[in-house]
Amino acid sequence: MFSVNGRTLTITRIDPHGDEDEGWDIDFCLRAYLPMEDIPDFTSTVYTYWGLFGERAPQGTTELIFHPSVTTIKRHAFKQCGSLVRVSTMPDTVTRIEIQAFFGCDSLRSIRLSTNLVFIGEWAFLDCSSLDGVFLPPTVTHIGDHAFGNCKSLRFFHVPDTIEHLGDHVVHGCHGLLASFNFNGGYNYNNDEVNHWFNGGYNYNNDEVNQWLMQRHANFPFHQACSSTHVSSQGIEGCIQEHRIERGATDIDDRQMTALHILCANPHVTGDCIRSYLQLAPEAANQEDSEGMTPFQYLCRSDIIFFDERNFSSLVAWWYGCMS
């Protein structure tokens, strides 16, 4: 119950709550609106986030929009928003994602991160079990403990070379991150120990896992280039020339993925990037990964539509037009 007397707002809890000492929920907070502001429709499942201290999106939110003024996604902002399936482009003003910001968003499949992101806090994306791709910008220097723990569907995850702090258990329980653990790079890994870690065990060396995350595509420069949040057709061409990649090359990683798979799942990709790759190695278009997915299927799932000046009638027509 709310009542106002002058400049004083009185709030009285009237629901039965048993124990008289129970008090208010620890997450209870208020948002005051100025007369000139538009008050949101709180019956809507589309929520606009302003980045306010203590701000929490309703758990029934299905679509998230960021106000362009947001610089930090505060702790618990979208905690346990289990219906959240769509996130609009995160503004590049965002530099921090704090503790448990997206914890328990188990319907969220993908998210385009700010290209200026620096800090990802502990448990930030814990239990986002549908999240299948995370593309980190090279500006990220800190990833906290358990940041992506139990993201069981996670398949695209590349740690930038600029990382300064990679916490413990960052991808613990991310069983989808690899199909087999076969090291050919000459690194001193204990394969049984790491496999046990990915299968939910606790007898592991966290440093070994973190080293694997950072070295995963060390022998696949094209994969690294396509994982970049600053990917461009010029960058792809530069990678081809720098590493003397032959036309028609379709190297595959431990998940049977070509660089084209990664490119088509990258939310920062442009049509020119895909066109450049397809002209380089059109046979990669039909390559299936360990889950039986082709690059085009990832492109369809990412909700990206590229139509150029020729006005193709469909994404399929555009795709095959890129190879012509």
URLINPE-V42148 format. One record per helix or strand. SS is the DSSP state (hx for helix, st for strand). FROM is the first residue (numbers start at 1). LEN is the number of residues. If there is no record, write none. Layout:
SS/FROM/LEN  SS/FROM/LEN
//
This chain:
st/2/4  st/8/4  st/46/4  st/63/4  st/72/2  st/86/2  st/96/2  st/110/1  st/119/2  st/133/3  st/142/2  st/156/3  st/165/2  hx/175/3  hx/191/8  hx/206/10  hx/221/7  hx/233/10  hx/259/7  hx/271/10  hx/282/5  hx/295/7  hx/315/8
//
